[in-house]
Amino acid sequence: MAPITIVRNDVDACRVKLDIEIPKERTDGVYRDTLKVFKQKAKVPGFRPGRVPQGLIERQFATQIASECTRELLHLGLREVLE
């Protein structure tokens, strides 16, 4: 798994700017995991939970999936920074 790249720039005496770069492999993994959770739990009329086609899940829940992925990637990046 590719490492997260963190660049620290001191802005002021008490301020720091962090540039965090998360590799595509890790972002793809987070997307797949998030999509899997949505696929298992989504309630779509005409389908049993866990049996909804992936394309339909991606279209119907695109904004929620994107926000959940962003939240998880921020959490992942901040955890690496704090370590």
C-alpha positions, -999 to +999 in steps of 0.1 A: +000+000+000+014+034-010+022+058+018+004+091+024+026+121+016+026+149+041+043+182+035+045+206+065+050+243+059+054+267+089+032+298+081+037+317+114+052+310+148+020+292+158+005+282+125+013+252+102+000+244+068-002+207+059-004+194+024-017+158+025-016+137-006-034+104-005-025+079-033-052+067-057-050+031-045-061+042-010-089+065-022-102+037-045-101+014-015-121+038+006-146+043-023-151+005-027-156+000+011-181+029+012-200+016-018-201-019-003-217-005+029-243+015+009-250-016-012-257-037+019-278-012+037-296+008+009-334+005+007-345+009-029-381+002-039-382-030-059-350-045-045-341-064-014-314-049+008-280-061-005-294-070-039-295-035-055-273-032-086-241-012-081-248+012-109-281+022-093-265+027-059-238+049-075-264+071-092-290+073-065-266+079-036-237+097-054-236+128-031-239+107+001-211+083-010-189+112-020-194+130+014-188+098+033-156+091+013-144+126+019-150+123+056-132+090+058-102+102+038-099+133+060-100+111+090-074+088+075-051+118+066-054+134+100-047+102+118-014+098+098-004+134+105-010+130+142+011+098+144 
